[in-house]
Amino acid sequence: MKLALNELHSARDCIADDDLRPAMKMLTRVARIFEQLNSAWQVLRTMTPSEYTTFRDVLGPSSGFQSWQYRAIEFMAGNRQNSFIKLHADRPEAQAMLQELVTQPSIYDTSIALLARRG
């Protein structure tokens, strides 16, 4: 997810600079990163619910959807809900990073601005 966030930041900056060729390569890389993450879950699909529950408690109460990096990716894409920032009160550094992301343009915002510049 750290690599995906880095690529999203760079792609946003390239879009803001009207430099679309590298931005598209970066966004393609992000798509491949998520394909890799998704394929990692293929192993779990081979397990029955009872097999999964034999180790699920070791993972704790959280899921990937609750990670601050997942939220950062959502925020970078343009899905920004301030209520999600509060979920990370136990990690002040993550909460501060998410709060800062809310103040910056998302990829969506930057793309809309690009379209406006180009008429």
CNS distance restraints for C-alpha pairs under 8 A (distance, minus, plus):
assign (resid   1 and name CA) (resid   5 and name CA) 6.14 0.50 0.50
assign (resid   1 and name CA) (resid  33 and name CA) 7.99 0.50 0.50
assign (resid   1 and name CA) (resid  69 and name CA) 6.36 0.50 0.50
assign (resid   1 and name CA) (resid  70 and name CA) 7.29 0.50 0.50
assign (resid   2 and name CA) (resid   6 and name CA) 6.25 0.50 0.50
assign (resid   2 and name CA) (resid  69 and name CA) 7.23 0.50 0.50
assign (resid   3 and name CA) (resid   7 and name CA) 6.20 0.50 0.50
assign (resid   4 and name CA) (resid   8 and name CA) 6.09 0.50 0.50
assign (resid   4 and name CA) (resid  29 and name CA) 7.87 0.50 0.50
assign (resid   4 and name CA) (resid  30 and name CA) 5.30 0.50 0.50
assign (resid   4 and name CA) (resid  33 and name CA) 6.71 0.50 0.50
assign (resid   4 and name CA) (resid  73 and name CA) 7.67 0.50 0.50
assign (resid   5 and name CA) (resid   9 and name CA) 6.17 0.50 0.50
assign (resid   5 and name CA) (resid  69 and name CA) 7.80 0.50 0.50
assign (resid   5 and name CA) (resid  72 and name CA) 7.42 0.50 0.50
assign (resid   5 and name CA) (resid  73 and name CA) 6.16 0.50 0.50
assign (resid   5 and name CA) (resid  76 and name CA) 7.89 0.50 0.50
assign (resid   6 and name CA) (resid  10 and name CA) 6.27 0.50 0.50
assign (resid   7 and name CA) (resid  11 and name CA) 5.95 0.50 0.50
assign (resid   7 and name CA) (resid  26 and name CA) 5.59 0.50 0.50
assign (resid   7 and name CA) (resid  27 and name CA) 7.05 0.50 0.50
assign (resid   7 and name CA) (resid  29 and name CA) 7.58 0.50 0.50
assign (resid   7 and name CA) (resid  30 and name CA) 6.66 0.50 0.50
assign (resid   8 and name CA) (resid  12 and name CA) 6.05 0.50 0.50
assign (resid   8 and name CA) (resid  26 and name CA) 7.20 0.50 0.50
assign (resid   8 and name CA) (resid  27 and name CA) 6.90 0.50 0.50
assign (resid   8 and name CA) (resid  30 and name CA) 7.36 0.50 0.50
assign (resid   8 and name CA) (resid  73 and name CA) 7.86 0.50 0.50
assign (resid   8 and name CA) (resid  76 and name CA) 6.89 0.50 0.50
assign (resid   8 and name CA) (resid 107 and name CA) 7.50 0.50 0.50
assign (resid   9 and name CA) (resid  13 and name CA) 6.33 0.50 0.50
assign (resid   9 and name CA) (resid  76 and name CA) 7.55 0.50 0.50
assign (resid  10 and name CA) (resid  14 and name CA) 6.23 0.50 0.50
assign (resid  10 and name CA) (resid  23 and name CA) 7.34 0.50 0.50
assign (resid  10 and name CA) (resid  26 and name CA) 7.53 0.50 0.50
assign (resid  11 and name CA) (resid  15 and name CA) 6.13 0.50 0.50
assign (resid  11 and name CA) (resid  22 and name CA) 7.27 0.50 0.50
assign (resid  11 and name CA) (resid  23 and name CA) 4.33 0.50 0.50
assign (resid  11 and name CA) (resid  24 and name CA) 7.37 0.50 0.50
assign (resid  11 and name CA) (resid  26 and name CA) 5.85 0.50 0.50
assign (resid  11 and name CA) (resid  27 and name CA) 6.65 0.50 0.50
assign (resid  11 and name CA) (resid 107 and name CA) 7.71 0.50 0.50
assign (resid  12 and name CA) (resid  16 and name CA) 6.18 0.50 0.50
assign (resid  12 and name CA) (resid  23 and name CA) 7.25 0.50 0.50
assign (resid  12 and name CA) (resid 106 and name CA) 7.15 0.50 0.50
assign (resid  12 and name CA) (resid 107 and name CA) 5.20 0.50 0.50
assign (resid  12 and name CA) (resid 110 and name CA) 6.51 0.50 0.50
assign (resid  13 and name CA) (resid  17 and name CA) 6.32 0.50 0.50
assign (resid  14 and name CA) (resid  18 and name CA) 6.22 0.50 0.50
assign (resid  14 and name CA) (resid  19 and name CA) 4.92 0.50 0.50
assign (resid  14 and name CA) (resid  20 and name CA) 6.34 0.50 0.50
assign (resid  14 and name CA) (resid  22 and name CA) 7.03 0.50 0.50
assign (resid  14 and name CA) (resid  23 and name CA) 5.54 0.50 0.50
assign (resid  15 and name CA) (resid  19 and name CA) 5.63 0.50 0.50
assign (resid  15 and name CA) (resid  20 and name CA) 5.68 0.50 0.50
assign (resid  15 and name CA) (resid  23 and name CA) 6.25 0.50 0.50
assign (resid  15 and name CA) (resid 107 and name CA) 8.00 0.50 0.50
assign (resid  15 and name CA) (resid 110 and name CA) 6.48 0.50 0.50
assign (resid  15 and name CA) (resid 111 and name CA) 6.64 0.50 0.50
assign (resid  15 and name CA) (resid 114 and name CA) 7.02 0.50 0.50
assign (resid  16 and name CA) (resid 110 and name CA) 5.83 0.50 0.50
assign (resid  16 and name CA) (resid 111 and name CA) 7.68 0.50 0.50
assign (resid  16 and name CA) (resid 113 and name CA) 7.83 0.50 0.50
assign (resid  16 and name CA) (resid 114 and name CA) 6.84 0.50 0.50
assign (resid  18 and name CA) (resid 114 and name CA) 7.03 0.50 0.50
assign (resid  19 and name CA) (resid  23 and name CA) 6.72 0.50 0.50
assign (resid  20 and name CA) (resid  24 and name CA) 6.01 0.50 0.50
assign (resid  21 and name CA) (resid  25 and name CA) 6.53 0.50 0.50
assign (resid  22 and name CA) (resid  26 and name CA) 6.16 0.50 0.50
assign (resid  23 and name CA) (resid  27 and name CA) 6.16 0.50 0.50
assign (resid  24 and name CA) (resid  28 and name CA) 6.05 0.50 0.50
assign (resid  25 and name CA) (resid  29 and name CA) 6.23 0.50 0.50
assign (resid  26 and name CA) (resid  30 and name CA) 6.33 0.50 0.50
assign (resid  27 and name CA) (resid  31 and name CA) 6.29 0.50 0.50
assign (resid  28 and name CA) (resid  32 and name CA) 6.35 0.50 0.50
assign (resid  29 and name CA) (resid  33 and name CA) 6.20 0.50 0.50
assign (resid  30 and name CA) (resid  34 and name CA) 6.37 0.50 0.50
assign (resid  31 and name CA) (resid  35 and name CA) 6.24 0.50 0.50
assign (resid  32 and name CA) (resid  36 and name CA) 6.21 0.50 0.50
assign (resid  33 and name CA) (resid  37 and name CA) 6.32 0.50 0.50
assign (resid  34 and name CA) (resid  38 and name CA) 5.98 0.50 0.50
assign (resid  35 and name CA) (resid  39 and name CA) 6.08 0.50 0.50
assign (resid  36 and name CA) (resid  40 and name CA) 6.28 0.50 0.50
assign (resid  37 and name CA) (resid  41 and name CA) 7.04 0.50 0.50
assign (resid  38 and name CA) (resid  42 and name CA) 7.24 0.50 0.50
assign (resid  41 and name CA) (resid  45 and name CA) 6.82 0.50 0.50
assign (resid  42 and name CA) (resid  46 and name CA) 7.05 0.50 0.50
assign (resid  43 and name CA) (resid  47 and name CA) 7.34 0.50 0.50
assign (resid  44 and name CA) (resid  52 and name CA) 7.57 0.50 0.50
assign (resid  47 and name CA) (resid  51 and name CA) 5.84 0.50 0.50
assign (resid  47 and name CA) (resid  52 and name CA) 6.21 0.50 0.50
assign (resid  48 and name CA) (resid  52 and name CA) 6.33 0.50 0.50
assign (resid  49 and name CA) (resid  53 and name CA) 6.20 0.50 0.50
assign (resid  50 and name CA) (resid  54 and name CA) 6.61 0.50 0.50
assign (resid  51 and name CA) (resid  55 and name CA) 7.79 0.50 0.50
assign (resid  52 and name CA) (resid  56 and name CA) 6.05 0.50 0.50
assign (resid  53 and name CA) (resid  57 and name CA) 7.18 0.50 0.50
assign (resid  55 and name CA) (resid  59 and name CA) 7.37 0.50 0.50
assign (resid  56 and name CA) (resid  60 and name CA) 7.31 0.50 0.50
assign (resid  57 and name CA) (resid  61 and name CA) 7.63 0.50 0.50
assign (resid  62 and name CA) (resid  66 and name CA) 6.17 0.50 0.50
assign (resid  62 and name CA) (resid  67 and name CA) 7.84 0.50 0.50
assign (resid  63 and name CA) (resid  67 and name CA) 6.98 0.50 0.50
assign (resid  64 and name CA) (resid  70 and name CA) 6.80 0.50 0.50
assign (resid  65 and name CA) (resid  70 and name CA) 6.03 0.50 0.50
assign (resid  65 and name CA) (resid  71 and name CA) 7.51 0.50 0.50
assign (resid  66 and name CA) (resid  70 and name CA) 6.98 0.50 0.50
assign (resid  66 and name CA) (resid  71 and name CA) 7.36 0.50 0.50
assign (resid  66 and name CA) (resid  87 and name CA) 7.99 0.50 0.50
assign (resid  67 and name CA) (resid  71 and name CA) 6.51 0.50 0.50
assign (resid  68 and name CA) (resid  72 and name CA) 6.08 0.50 0.50
assign (resid  68 and name CA) (resid  88 and name CA) 6.94 0.50 0.50
assign (resid  68 and name CA) (resid  94 and name CA) 6.22 0.50 0.50
assign (resid  68 and name CA) (resid  95 and name CA) 7.82 0.50 0.50
assign (resid  68 and name CA) (resid  98 and name CA) 7.64 0.50 0.50
assign (resid  69 and name CA) (resid  73 and name CA) 6.21 0.50 0.50
assign (resid  70 and name CA) (resid  74 and name CA) 6.34 0.50 0.50
assign (resid  71 and name CA) (resid  75 and name CA) 6.10 0.50 0.50
assign (resid  71 and name CA) (resid  84 and name CA) 7.43 0.50 0.50
assign (resid  71 and name CA) (resid  98 and name CA) 7.63 0.50 0.50
assign (resid  72 and name CA) (resid  76 and name CA) 6.05 0.50 0.50
assign (resid  72 and name CA) (resid  98 and name CA) 6.12 0.50 0.50
assign (resid  72 and name CA) (resid 101 and name CA) 7.28 0.50 0.50
assign (resid  73 and name CA) (resid  77 and name CA) 6.19 0.50 0.50
assign (resid  74 and name CA) (resid  78 and name CA) 6.33 0.50 0.50
assign (resid  74 and name CA) (resid  79 and name CA) 5.20 0.50 0.50
assign (resid  74 and name CA) (resid  80 and name CA) 6.86 0.50 0.50
assign (resid  75 and name CA) (resid  79 and name CA) 5.11 0.50 0.50
assign (resid  75 and name CA) (resid  80 and name CA) 4.93 0.50 0.50
assign (resid  75 and name CA) (resid  81 and name CA) 7.96 0.50 0.50
assign (resid  75 and name CA) (resid  98 and name CA) 7.77 0.50 0.50
assign (resid  75 and name CA) (resid 101 and name CA) 6.69 0.50 0.50
assign (resid  75 and name CA) (resid 102 and name CA) 6.79 0.50 0.50
assign (resid  75 and name CA) (resid 106 and name CA) 6.76 0.50 0.50
assign (resid  76 and name CA) (resid 101 and name CA) 7.14 0.50 0.50
assign (resid  76 and name CA) (resid 105 and name CA) 7.82 0.50 0.50
assign (resid  76 and name CA) (resid 106 and name CA) 4.73 0.50 0.50
assign (resid  76 and name CA) (resid 107 and name CA) 5.93 0.50 0.50
assign (resid  77 and name CA) (resid 106 and name CA) 5.69 0.50 0.50
assign (resid  77 and name CA) (resid 107 and name CA) 5.28 0.50 0.50
assign (resid  77 and name CA) (resid 108 and name CA) 6.01 0.50 0.50
assign (resid  78 and name CA) (resid 106 and name CA) 5.09 0.50 0.50
assign (resid  78 and name CA) (resid 107 and name CA) 6.45 0.50 0.50
assign (resid  78 and name CA) (resid 108 and name CA) 5.43 0.50 0.50
assign (resid  78 and name CA) (resid 109 and name CA) 7.09 0.50 0.50
assign (resid  80 and name CA) (resid 102 and name CA) 6.84 0.50 0.50
assign (resid  81 and name CA) (resid  85 and name CA) 7.65 0.50 0.50
assign (resid  82 and name CA) (resid  86 and name CA) 7.43 0.50 0.50
assign (resid  82 and name CA) (resid 102 and name CA) 7.80 0.50 0.50
assign (resid  83 and name CA) (resid  87 and name CA) 7.31 0.50 0.50
assign (resid  84 and name CA) (resid  88 and name CA) 7.55 0.50 0.50
assign (resid  85 and name CA) (resid  89 and name CA) 7.46 0.50 0.50
assign (resid  85 and name CA) (resid  95 and name CA) 5.82 0.50 0.50
assign (resid  85 and name CA) (resid  98 and name CA) 6.35 0.50 0.50
assign (resid  85 and name CA) (resid  99 and name CA) 6.89 0.50 0.50
assign (resid  86 and name CA) (resid  95 and name CA) 7.35 0.50 0.50
assign (resid  88 and name CA) (resid  92 and name CA) 7.20 0.50 0.50
assign (resid  88 and name CA) (resid  94 and name CA) 6.74 0.50 0.50
assign (resid  88 and name CA) (resid  95 and name CA) 5.56 0.50 0.50
assign (resid  89 and name CA) (resid  95 and name CA) 6.31 0.50 0.50
assign (resid  91 and name CA) (resid  95 and name CA) 6.17 0.50 0.50
assign (resid  92 and name CA) (resid  96 and name CA) 6.02 0.50 0.50
assign (resid  93 and name CA) (resid  97 and name CA) 6.25 0.50 0.50
assign (resid  94 and name CA) (resid  98 and name CA) 6.20 0.50 0.50
assign (resid  95 and name CA) (resid  99 and name CA) 6.11 0.50 0.50
assign (resid  96 and name CA) (resid 100 and name CA) 6.18 0.50 0.50
assign (resid  97 and name CA) (resid 101 and name CA) 6.26 0.50 0.50
assign (resid  98 and name CA) (resid 102 and name CA) 6.41 0.50 0.50
assign (resid  99 and name CA) (resid 103 and name CA) 6.97 0.50 0.50
assign (resid 100 and name CA) (resid 104 and name CA) 6.78 0.50 0.50
assign (resid 101 and name CA) (resid 105 and name CA) 7.82 0.50 0.50
assign (resid 105 and name CA) (resid 109 and name CA) 5.48 0.50 0.50
assign (resid 105 and name CA) (resid 110 and name CA) 6.17 0.50 0.50
assign (resid 106 and name CA) (resid 110 and name CA) 6.12 0.50 0.50
assign (resid 107 and name CA) (resid 111 and name CA) 6.00 0.50 0.50
assign (resid 108 and name CA) (resid 112 and name CA) 6.19 0.50 0.50
assign (resid 109 and name CA) (resid 113 and name CA) 6.24 0.50 0.50
assign (resid 110 and name CA) (resid 114 and name CA) 6.18 0.50 0.50
assign (resid 111 and name CA) (resid 115 and name CA) 6.27 0.50 0.50
assign (resid 112 and name CA) (resid 116 and name CA) 6.23 0.50 0.50
assign (resid 113 and name CA) (resid 117 and name CA) 6.18 0.50 0.50
assign (resid 114 and name CA) (resid 118 and name CA) 6.28 0.50 0.50
assign (resid 115 and name CA) (resid 119 and name CA) 6.12 0.50 0.50
